[in-house]
């Protein structure tokens, strides 16, 4: 369970987040939409424990994973090692995780030898193979063409459906939010607050 009650969050003297409160249970996906610069990534950083400089309370599970806008892979390690070294899983489990995202034949390749779509699949494999109770996704499909976005949505939908993970998904694309989320909220204003999106 993710439980958030932020009263305010500033960067320096600039207010970024106002009153932001929500809960996300296991197996639920909350999509957060809103314009660039409104504070979506800041909210994810607070949830991830990367930014503790806020007023309020945030309670999140200990086991957590994050999928970034950029794949953020280890460039001099193979696809297989990008899973085993970062999550601690054994090689057999890592190979299963690669198979789950369609990368069985790419275990020995380095990230630079993979297409952007394949790198994003590897990033998803890394996140899910960590067996998190909370998953944070920060615009994970950005810079992909329409057909690849559709494939990645299919894949992410399957991965989420097979696990009971509390997920917060940031995106600019309402179609992506509607596809993956059980609830959609919009971050608006300055400082930003949440409003439910009725779709």
C-alpha positions as a Markdown table, in Angstrom:
| # | Residue | x | y | z |
|---|---|---|---|---|
| 1 | Unk | 0.0 | 0.0 | 0.0 |
| 2 | Unk | 1.2 | 3.5 | -0.9 |
| 3 | Unk | -0.1 | 6.3 | 1.3 |
| 4 | Unk | 0.7 | 9.9 | 0.5 |
| 5 | Unk | -0.2 | 13.0 | 2.4 |
| 6 | Unk | 2.1 | 15.9 | 1.3 |
| 7 | Unk | 1.2 | 19.3 | 2.6 |
| 8 | Unk | 3.9 | 21.1 | 0.6 |
| 9 | Unk | 7.1 | 20.6 | -1.3 |
| 10 | Unk | 9.4 | 23.4 | -2.5 |
| 11 | Unk | 12.7 | 23.5 | -4.4 |
| 12 | Unk | 14.6 | 26.3 | -2.9 |
| 13 | Unk | 12.1 | 29.1 | -2.4 |
| 14 | Unk | 9.9 | 27.9 | -5.3 |
| 15 | Unk | 6.8 | 25.9 | -4.3 |
| 16 | Unk | 6.3 | 22.8 | -6.4 |
| 17 | Unk | 3.7 | 20.6 | -4.7 |
| 18 | Unk | 0.8 | 21.8 | -2.6 |
| 19 | Unk | -1.7 | 19.5 | -0.9 |
| 20 | Unk | -1.3 | 16.1 | -2.6 |
| 21 | Unk | -2.9 | 13.1 | -1.0 |
| 22 | Unk | -3.7 | 9.6 | -2.4 |
| 23 | Unk | -3.5 | 5.9 | -1.7 |
| 24 | Unk | -2.6 | 3.0 | -4.0 |
| 25 | Unk | -3.3 | -0.6 | -3.0 |
| 26 | Unk | -1.6 | -3.8 | -4.2 |
| 27 | Unk | -2.7 | -4.5 | -7.8 |
| 28 | Unk | -3.8 | -0.9 | -8.5 |
| 29 | Unk | -2.2 | 1.5 | -10.9 |
| 30 | Unk | -2.5 | 5.3 | -10.4 |
| 31 | Unk | -1.7 | 7.3 | -13.5 |
| 32 | Unk | -0.5 | 10.9 | -12.9 |
| 33 | Unk | -0.9 | 13.2 | -15.8 |
| 34 | Unk | -0.2 | 16.9 | -16.3 |
| 35 | Unk | 1.9 | 19.4 | -18.2 |
| 36 | Unk | 5.7 | 19.5 | -18.2 |
| 37 | Unk | 7.3 | 21.1 | -15.2 |
| 38 | Unk | 4.2 | 20.8 | -13.0 |
| 39 | Unk | 6.0 | 18.4 | -10.5 |
| 40 | Unk | 5.2 | 14.9 | -11.7 |
| 41 | Unk | 8.8 | 13.7 | -11.5 |
| 42 | Unk | 9.3 | 15.5 | -8.2 |
| 43 | Unk | 6.4 | 13.5 | -6.8 |
| 44 | Unk | 8.0 | 10.3 | -8.0 |
| 45 | Unk | 11.3 | 11.3 | -6.4 |
| 46 | Unk | 9.5 | 11.8 | -3.1 |
| 47 | Unk | 7.8 | 8.4 | -3.4 |
| 48 | Unk | 11.1 | 6.7 | -4.3 |
| 49 | Unk | 12.8 | 8.2 | -1.2 |
| 50 | Unk | 15.2 | 10.3 | -3.3 |
| 51 | Unk | 13.8 | 13.5 | -1.9 |
| 52 | Unk | 12.9 | 13.8 | 1.8 |
| 53 | Unk | 12.7 | 17.6 | 1.9 |
| 54 | Unk | 8.9 | 18.0 | 2.1 |
| 55 | Unk | 6.2 | 18.6 | 4.7 |
| 56 | Unk | 3.8 | 15.7 | 5.1 |
| 57 | Unk | 3.8 | 11.9 | 5.4 |
| 58 | Unk | 4.6 | 9.3 | 2.8 |
| 59 | Unk | 4.3 | 5.6 | 3.6 |
| 60 | Unk | 5.6 | 3.2 | 1.0 |
| 61 | Unk | 6.6 | -0.5 | 0.9 |
| 62 | Unk | 10.3 | -1.3 | 1.4 |
| 63 | Unk | 10.6 | -3.3 | -1.8 |
| 64 | Unk | 10.4 | -0.9 | -4.6 |
| 65 | Unk | 11.5 | -0.5 | -8.2 |
| 66 | Unk | 11.5 | 2.4 | -10.7 |
| 67 | Unk | 11.4 | 2.7 | -14.4 |
| 68 | Unk | 13.0 | 5.9 | -15.6 |
| 69 | Unk | 12.4 | 8.1 | -18.7 |
| 70 | Unk | 15.8 | 6.8 | -19.9 |
| 71 | Unk | 16.6 | 3.1 | -19.5 |
| 72 | Unk | 19.5 | 3.9 | -17.1 |
| 73 | Unk | 21.2 | 0.6 | -17.8 |
| 74 | Unk | 24.8 | -0.4 | -16.9 |
| 75 | Unk | 26.5 | 0.1 | -20.3 |
| 76 | Unk | 29.5 | -2.2 | -19.8 |
| 77 | Unk | 27.4 | -5.1 | -18.5 |
| 78 | Unk | 25.4 | -7.6 | -20.5 |
| 79 | Unk | 21.6 | -7.7 | -20.5 |
| 80 | Unk | 21.8 | -10.7 | -18.2 |
| 81 | Unk | 24.2 | -8.9 | -15.8 |
| 82 | Unk | 22.0 | -5.8 | -15.8 |
| 83 | Unk | 19.5 | -8.0 | -14.0 |
| 84 | Unk | 21.7 | -10.1 | -11.8 |
| 85 | Unk | 24.0 | -7.3 | -10.5 |
| 86 | Unk | 21.2 | -4.8 | -9.8 |
| 87 | Unk | 18.6 | -7.1 | -8.3 |
| 88 | Unk | 20.6 | -9.9 | -6.8 |
| 89 | Unk | 18.6 | -12.6 | -8.7 |
| 90 | Unk | 20.4 | -15.7 | -9.9 |
| 91 | Unk | 21.2 | -16.3 | -13.6 |
| 92 | Unk | 18.3 | -18.8 | -14.1 |
| 93 | Unk | 15.8 | -16.3 | -12.8 |
| 94 | Unk | 17.3 | -13.5 | -14.9 |
| 95 | Unk | 17.0 | -15.6 | -18.0 |
| 96 | Unk | 13.3 | -16.2 | -17.2 |
| 97 | Unk | 12.8 | -12.5 | -16.7 |
| 98 | Unk | 14.5 | -11.8 | -20.1 |
| 99 | Unk | 12.2 | -14.3 | -21.7 |
| 100 | Unk | 9.2 | -12.7 | -20.2 |
| 101 | Unk | 10.0 | -9.4 | -22.0 |
| 102 | Unk | 11.0 | -11.1 | -25.3 |
| 103 | Unk | 14.8 | -10.8 | -24.8 |
| 104 | Unk | 15.8 | -14.4 | -24.5 |
| 105 | Unk | 18.2 | -14.2 | -27.4 |
| 106 | Unk | 19.9 | -11.0 | -26.2 |
| 107 | Unk | 21.2 | -12.1 | -22.8 |
| 108 | Unk | 24.9 | -11.6 | -23.8 |
| 109 | Unk | 24.4 | -8.3 | -25.6 |
| 110 | Unk | 25.4 | -4.9 | -24.1 |
| 111 | Unk | 22.9 | -2.1 | -23.8 |
| 112 | Unk | 24.6 | -0.2 | -26.7 |
| 113 | Unk | 23.9 | -3.2 | -28.9 |
| 114 | Unk | 20.2 | -3.1 | -28.2 |
| 115 | Unk | 17.6 | -0.9 | -29.9 |
| 116 | Unk | 15.9 | 1.7 | -27.7 |
| 117 | Unk | 12.8 | -0.5 | -27.6 |
| 118 | Unk | 14.9 | -3.4 | -26.4 |
| 119 | Unk | 16.6 | -1.3 | -23.8 |
| 120 | Unk | 13.2 | -0.3 | -22.5 |
| 121 | Unk | 12.2 | -3.9 | -22.3 |
| 122 | Unk | 15.3 | -4.7 | -20.3 |
| 123 | Unk | 14.5 | -1.8 | -18.0 |
| 124 | Unk | 11.1 | -3.3 | -17.4 |
| 125 | Unk | 12.6 | -6.7 | -16.8 |
| 126 | Unk | 15.0 | -5.3 | -14.2 |
| 127 | Unk | 12.1 | -3.5 | -12.4 |
| 128 | Unk | 9.8 | -6.5 | -12.3 |
| 129 | Unk | 12.5 | -9.1 | -11.5 |
| 130 | Unk | 13.2 | -7.2 | -8.3 |
| 131 | Unk | 9.8 | -8.5 | -7.1 |
| 132 | Unk | 8.8 | -5.0 | -5.9 |
| 133 | Unk | 5.7 | -4.2 | -3.8 |
| 134 | Unk | 5.8 | -0.7 | -5.3 |
| 135 | Unk | 6.6 | 0.2 | -8.9 |
| 136 | Unk | 7.2 | 3.8 | -10.0 |
| 137 | Unk | 7.2 | 4.5 | -13.8 |
| 138 | Unk | 8.3 | 7.9 | -15.1 |
| 139 | Unk | 7.2 | 8.2 | -18.7 |
| 140 | Unk | 8.7 | 4.9 | -19.6 |
| 141 | Unk | 7.5 | 5.0 | -23.3 |
| 142 | Unk | 8.7 | 8.4 | -24.2 |
| 143 | Unk | 10.6 | 8.7 | -27.6 |
| 144 | Unk | 9.2 | 5.5 | -29.0 |
| 145 | Unk | 7.2 | 5.4 | -32.2 |
| 146 | Unk | 3.5 | 4.6 | -32.0 |
| 147 | Unk | 3.8 | 0.9 | -32.8 |
| 148 | Unk | 6.5 | 0.4 | -30.2 |
| 149 | Unk | 4.5 | 2.2 | -27.6 |
| 150 | Unk | 1.6 | -0.1 | -28.3 |
| 151 | Unk | 3.9 | -3.2 | -27.9 |
| 152 | Unk | 5.3 | -1.8 | -24.6 |
| 153 | Unk | 1.8 | -1.1 | -23.3 |
| 154 | Unk | 0.8 | -4.7 | -24.1 |
| 155 | Unk | 3.9 | -6.0 | -22.3 |
| 156 | Unk | 3.5 | -3.7 | -19.3 |
| 157 | Unk | -0.2 | -4.6 | -19.0 |
| 158 | Unk | 0.7 | -8.4 | -19.0 |
| 159 | Unk | 3.4 | -7.9 | -16.4 |
| 160 | Unk | 1.2 | -5.9 | -14.1 |
| 161 | Unk | -1.7 | -8.3 | -14.4 |
| 162 | Unk | 0.4 | -11.2 | -13.2 |
| 163 | Unk | 1.6 | -9.4 | -10.0 |
| 164 | Unk | 0.0 | -7.5 | -7.1 |
| 165 | Unk | 2.1 | -4.4 | -7.2 |
| 166 | Unk | 1.0 | -0.9 | -6.1 |
| 167 | Unk | 2.0 | 1.2 | -9.2 |
| 168 | Unk | 2.3 | 5.0 | -9.8 |
| 169 | Unk | 2.7 | 5.8 | -13.5 |
| 170 | Unk | 3.6 | 9.3 | -14.8 |
| 171 | Unk | 2.7 | 10.1 | -18.4 |
| 172 | Unk | 1.8 | 12.9 | -20.7 |
| 173 | Unk | -0.3 | 10.6 | -22.9 |
| 174 | Unk | -3.9 | 10.2 | -21.7 |
| 175 | Unk | -4.3 | 7.1 | -24.0 |
| 176 | Unk | -1.4 | 5.4 | -22.0 |
| 177 | Unk | -3.0 | 6.4 | -18.7 |
| 178 | Unk | -6.4 | 5.0 | -19.8 |
| 179 | Unk | -4.8 | 1.8 | -20.9 |
| 180 | Unk | -2.8 | 0.9 | -17.8 |
| 181 | Unk | -4.4 | 2.8 | -14.9 |
| 182 | Unk | -7.2 | 1.8 | -12.5 |
| 183 | Unk | -7.4 | 5.5 | -11.6 |
| 184 | Unk | -6.2 | 8.7 | -13.2 |
| 185 | Unk | -5.3 | 12.0 | -11.5 |
| 186 | Unk | -4.1 | 15.3 | -13.0 |
| 187 | Unk | -1.4 | 17.4 | -11.3 |
| 188 | Unk | -2.3 | 21.0 | -11.9 |
| 189 | Unk | -1.6 | 24.5 | -10.5 |
| 190 | Unk | 1.4 | 26.2 | -8.9 |
| 191 | Unk | 2.0 | 24.8 | -6.4 |
| 192 | Unk | 0.5 | 21.7 | -7.9 |
| 193 | Unk | -2.4 | 19.7 | -6.4 |
| 194 | Unk | -4.3 | 16.6 | -7.6 |
| 195 | Unk | -7.7 | 16.4 | -9.2 |
| 196 | Unk | -9.4 | 13.2 | -10.3 |
| 197 | Unk | -9.9 | 12.6 | -14.0 |
| 198 | Unk | -13.3 | 11.3 | -15.0 |
| 199 | Unk | -12.9 | 9.4 | -18.2 |
